[in-house]
């Protein structure tokens, strides 16, 4: 039987996946320090394991026809956007979703 993600609550699902009109946005961390800072529950995992989890979730959702985008955490940009708001999963999710909706559209090919 293939491995499956099991979520106990809706809140657990929302911590991993942010839905936008454009699809699902997954947040990925570039450094061990950022992973430990923003996801202390994953502090003991090597960074490549986090990357593999994000990628497996991306592939699984894509196989179900769900458009998936991965956003890299950019601490400086996030902190500037966050301002005085407290850091929290839902705040990071909102920032990640804005990175997709605020990204300039690619220029059409000639």
ZADO-1210 file (C-alpha; in nm, 4 decimals, padded with zeros to 6 digits):
<atoms>
<atom x="00.0000" y="00.0000" z="00.0000" code="UNK" pos="1"/>
<atom x="00.1476" y="00.3418" z="-00.0919" code="UNK" pos="2"/>
<atom x="00.2312" y="00.5914" z="00.1794" code="UNK" pos="3"/>
<atom x="-00.0416" y="00.8459" z="00.2468" code="UNK" pos="4"/>
<atom x="-00.0490" y="01.1735" z="00.4310" code="UNK" pos="5"/>
<atom x="-00.2952" y="01.1520" z="00.7169" code="UNK" pos="6"/>
<atom x="-00.4205" y="01.4721" z="00.8742" code="UNK" pos="7"/>
<atom x="-00.5935" y="01.4747" z="01.2102" code="UNK" pos="8"/>
<atom x="-00.7555" y="01.8153" z="01.1720" code="UNK" pos="9"/>
<atom x="-00.8276" y="02.0827" z="00.9166" code="UNK" pos="10"/>
<atom x="-00.5728" y="02.3019" z="01.0972" code="UNK" pos="11"/>
<atom x="-00.2990" y="02.0464" z="01.0268" code="UNK" pos="12"/>
<atom x="-00.3846" y="02.0511" z="00.6562" code="UNK" pos="13"/>
<atom x="-00.3712" y="02.4289" z="00.6451" code="UNK" pos="14"/>
<atom x="-00.0244" y="02.4288" z="00.8015" code="UNK" pos="15"/>
<atom x="00.1135" y="02.2332" z="00.5078" code="UNK" pos="16"/>
<atom x="-00.0878" y="02.3625" z="00.2154" code="UNK" pos="17"/>
<atom x="-00.2084" y="02.7093" z="00.1185" code="UNK" pos="18"/>
<atom x="-00.4770" y="02.7217" z="-00.1487" code="UNK" pos="19"/>
<atom x="-00.5101" y="03.0173" z="-00.3841" code="UNK" pos="20"/>
<atom x="-00.7222" y="03.0706" z="-00.6951" code="UNK" pos="21"/>
<atom x="-00.4110" y="02.9687" z="-00.8873" code="UNK" pos="22"/>
<atom x="-00.3814" y="02.6355" z="-00.7028" code="UNK" pos="23"/>
<atom x="-00.1829" y="02.5218" z="-00.4020" code="UNK" pos="24"/>
<atom x="00.1248" y="02.6969" z="-00.2641" code="UNK" pos="25"/>
<atom x="00.3880" y="02.5050" z="-00.0688" code="UNK" pos="26"/>
<atom x="00.6518" y="02.6898" z="00.1334" code="UNK" pos="27"/>
<atom x="01.0072" y="02.5574" z="00.1275" code="UNK" pos="28"/>
<atom x="01.2973" y="02.6681" z="00.3471" code="UNK" pos="29"/>
<atom x="01.6462" y="02.7288" z="00.2071" code="UNK" pos="30"/>
<atom x="01.8537" y="02.6977" z="00.5235" code="UNK" pos="31"/>
<atom x="01.8682" y="02.4814" z="00.8334" code="UNK" pos="32"/>
<atom x="01.8386" y="02.7997" z="01.0392" code="UNK" pos="33"/>
<atom x="01.5170" y="02.9054" z="00.8678" code="UNK" pos="34"/>
<atom x="01.3711" y="02.5571" z="00.8989" code="UNK" pos="35"/>
<atom x="01.4463" y="02.5542" z="01.2724" code="UNK" pos="36"/>
<atom x="01.3178" y="02.9099" z="01.3180" code="UNK" pos="37"/>
<atom x="00.9897" y="02.8701" z="01.1329" code="UNK" pos="38"/>
<atom x="00.9265" y="02.4979" z="01.1777" code="UNK" pos="39"/>
<atom x="01.0679" y="02.3949" z="01.5152" code="UNK" pos="40"/>
<atom x="00.8794" y="02.0655" z="01.4812" code="UNK" pos="41"/>
<atom x="01.1179" y="01.9823" z="01.1933" code="UNK" pos="42"/>
<atom x="01.4312" y="02.1125" z="01.3630" code="UNK" pos="43"/>
<atom x="01.5904" y="01.7670" z="01.3880" code="UNK" pos="44"/>
<atom x="01.5376" y="01.6820" z="01.0215" code="UNK" pos="45"/>
<atom x="01.8156" y="01.7357" z="00.7711" code="UNK" pos="46"/>
<atom x="01.7212" y="02.0105" z="00.5238" code="UNK" pos="47"/>
<atom x="01.7101" y="01.7681" z="00.2273" code="UNK" pos="48"/>
<atom x="01.4379" y="01.5689" z="00.4051" code="UNK" pos="49"/>
<atom x="01.2211" y="01.8808" z="00.4247" code="UNK" pos="50"/>
<atom x="01.2856" y="01.9379" z="00.0540" code="UNK" pos="51"/>
<atom x="01.1919" y="01.5795" z="-00.0269" code="UNK" pos="52"/>
<atom x="00.8675" y="01.6088" z="00.1722" code="UNK" pos="53"/>
<atom x="00.7701" y="01.9259" z="-00.0124" code="UNK" pos="54"/>
<atom x="00.8533" y="01.7670" z="-00.3459" code="UNK" pos="55"/>
<atom x="00.6611" y="01.4471" z="-00.2731" code="UNK" pos="56"/>
<atom x="00.3577" y="01.6493" z="-00.1714" code="UNK" pos="57"/>
<atom x="00.3920" y="01.8592" z="-00.4876" code="UNK" pos="58"/>
<atom x="00.4033" y="01.5489" z="-00.7059" code="UNK" pos="59"/>
<atom x="00.1120" y="01.3802" z="-00.5252" code="UNK" pos="60"/>
<atom x="-00.1095" y="01.6862" z="-00.5636" code="UNK" pos="61"/>
<atom x="-00.0084" y="01.7373" z="-00.9261" code="UNK" pos="62"/>
<atom x="-00.1047" y="01.3760" z="-01.0030" code="UNK" pos="63"/>
<atom x="-00.4526" y="01.4632" z="-00.8787" code="UNK" pos="64"/>
<atom x="-00.4707" y="01.7514" z="-01.1234" code="UNK" pos="65"/>
<atom x="-00.4034" y="02.0208" z="-00.8638" code="UNK" pos="66"/>
<atom x="-00.1749" y="02.3025" z="-00.9758" code="UNK" pos="67"/>
<atom x="00.1081" y="02.3353" z="-00.7264" code="UNK" pos="68"/>
<atom x="00.3618" y="02.6132" z="-00.6829" code="UNK" pos="69"/>
<atom x="00.6574" y="02.6054" z="-00.4445" code="UNK" pos="70"/>
<atom x="00.7647" y="02.9310" z="-00.2830" code="UNK" pos="71"/>
<atom x="01.1070" y="02.9594" z="-00.1228" code="UNK" pos="72"/>
<atom x="01.1102" y="03.1341" z="00.2130" code="UNK" pos="73"/>
<atom x="01.2958" y="03.4614" z="00.1840" code="UNK" pos="74"/>
<atom x="01.3423" y="03.5675" z="00.5455" code="UNK" pos="75"/>
<atom x="01.4254" y="03.9326" z="00.4780" code="UNK" pos="76"/>
<atom x="01.1329" y="03.9822" z="00.2401" code="UNK" pos="77"/>
<atom x="00.8955" y="03.7984" z="00.4726" code="UNK" pos="78"/>
<atom x="01.0043" y="03.9965" z="00.7795" code="UNK" pos="79"/>
<atom x="00.9711" y="04.3259" z="00.5893" code="UNK" pos="80"/>
<atom x="00.6211" y="04.2307" z="00.4706" code="UNK" pos="81"/>
<atom x="00.5187" y="04.1007" z="00.8148" code="UNK" pos="82"/>
<atom x="00.6191" y="04.4197" z="00.9931" code="UNK" pos="83"/>
<atom x="00.4989" y="04.4085" z="01.3542" code="UNK" pos="84"/>
<atom x="00.2618" y="04.1161" z="01.3063" code="UNK" pos="85"/>
<atom x="00.3582" y="03.8086" z="01.5029" code="UNK" pos="86"/>
<atom x="00.5070" y="03.5219" z="01.3071" code="UNK" pos="87"/>
<atom x="00.2663" y="03.2312" z="01.2661" code="UNK" pos="88"/>
<atom x="00.1855" y="02.9564" z="01.0157" code="UNK" pos="89"/>
<atom x="-00.1131" y="03.1447" z="00.8768" code="UNK" pos="90"/>
<atom x="00.0941" y="03.4625" z="00.8347" code="UNK" pos="91"/>
<atom x="00.3657" y="03.2705" z="00.6457" code="UNK" pos="92"/>
<atom x="00.0961" y="03.1048" z="00.4341" code="UNK" pos="93"/>
<atom x="-00.0503" y="03.4440" z="00.3431" code="UNK" pos="94"/>
<atom x="00.2962" y="03.5741" z="00.2501" code="UNK" pos="95"/>
<atom x="00.3650" y="03.2668" z="00.0360" code="UNK" pos="96"/>
<atom x="00.0331" y="03.3040" z="-00.1465" code="UNK" pos="97"/>
<atom x="00.1120" y="03.6694" z="-00.2181" code="UNK" pos="98"/>
<atom x="00.4407" y="03.5679" z="-00.3773" code="UNK" pos="99"/>
<atom x="00.2432" y="03.3771" z="-00.6381" code="UNK" pos="100"/>
<atom x="-00.0288" y="03.6359" z="-00.6983" code="UNK" pos="101"/>
<atom x="00.2149" y="03.9292" z="-00.6905" code="UNK" pos="102"/>
<atom x="00.4713" y="03.7676" z="-00.9192" code="UNK" pos="103"/>
<atom x="00.4907" y="03.9429" z="-01.2546" code="UNK" pos="104"/>
<atom x="00.3566" y="03.7436" z="-01.5444" code="UNK" pos="105"/>
<atom x="00.6132" y="03.5981" z="-01.7791" code="UNK" pos="106"/>
<atom x="00.6586" y="03.7832" z="-02.1042" code="UNK" pos="107"/>
<atom x="00.4902" y="03.6084" z="-02.3963" code="UNK" pos="108"/>
<atom x="00.7195" y="03.4234" z="-02.6298" code="UNK" pos="109"/>
<atom x="00.7846" y="03.5886" z="-02.9645" code="UNK" pos="110"/>
</atoms>
